[in-house]
């Protein structure tokens, strides 16, 4: 599995987004992280590829 950083104008020091791909360069999903001024991190993992959903 590869994790690729997605540069975006909405990304800041507190917000990052990464693309997940498998060995065949098929998109699996994304991982997004959002930090706030209190140092708390909220992460969102979105799995789009049906072969990788519900695998824990």
FENJO-V374971 format. One record per residue. N is the residue number from 0. PSI is psi in whole degrees, -180 to 180 (none if undefined). D_CENTER is the distance of its C-alpha to the mean C-alpha in Angstrom with 1 decimal. Layout:
n = <N & N>
psi = <PSI & PSI>
d_center = <D_CENTER & D_CENTER>
This chain:
n = <0 & 1 & 2 & 3 & 4 & 5 & 6 & 7 & 8 & 9 & 10 & 11 & 12 & 13 & 14 & 15 & 16 & 17 & 18 & 19 & 20 & 21 & 22 & 23 & 24 & 25 & 26 & 27 & 28 & 29 & 30 & 31 & 32 & 33 & 34 & 35 & 36 & 37 & 38 & 39 & 40 & 41 & 42 & 43 & 44 & 45 & 46 & 47 & 48 & 49 & 50 & 51 & 52 & 53 & 54 & 55>
psi = <138 & 145 & 121 & 128 & 134 & 106 & 135 & 146 & -21 & -15 & 137 & -172 & -25 & -1 & 128 & 152 & 136 & 142 & 136 & 129 & 155 & -173 & -20 & 15 & 28 & 138 & 130 & -44 & -158 & 158 & 127 & 142 & 135 & 124 & 150 & 180 & -10 & 2 & 10 & 142 & 130 & 123 & 145 & 123 & 122 & 119 & 116 & -34 & 123 & -27 & -16 & -5 & 147 & 34 & 3 & none>
d_center = <12.6 & 11.1 & 8.0 & 8.6 & 8.3 & 8.8 & 11.9 & 12.7 & 15.8 & 14.2 & 12.2 & 14.6 & 15.4 & 13.9 & 10.8 & 7.9 & 5.0 & 3.9 & 5.3 & 6.6 & 10.4 & 13.5 & 16.7 & 18.0 & 15.3 & 14.5 & 11.2 & 9.8 & 6.8 & 3.3 & 1.3 & 4.2 & 7.3 & 10.8 & 14.0 & 17.4 & 20.8 & 21.7 & 19.1 & 17.2 & 13.4 & 11.7 & 8.3 & 6.9 & 5.7 & 7.0 & 9.0 & 11.3 & 13.4 & 16.4 & 17.2 & 14.2 & 14.4 & 16.4 & 16.5 & 15.8>
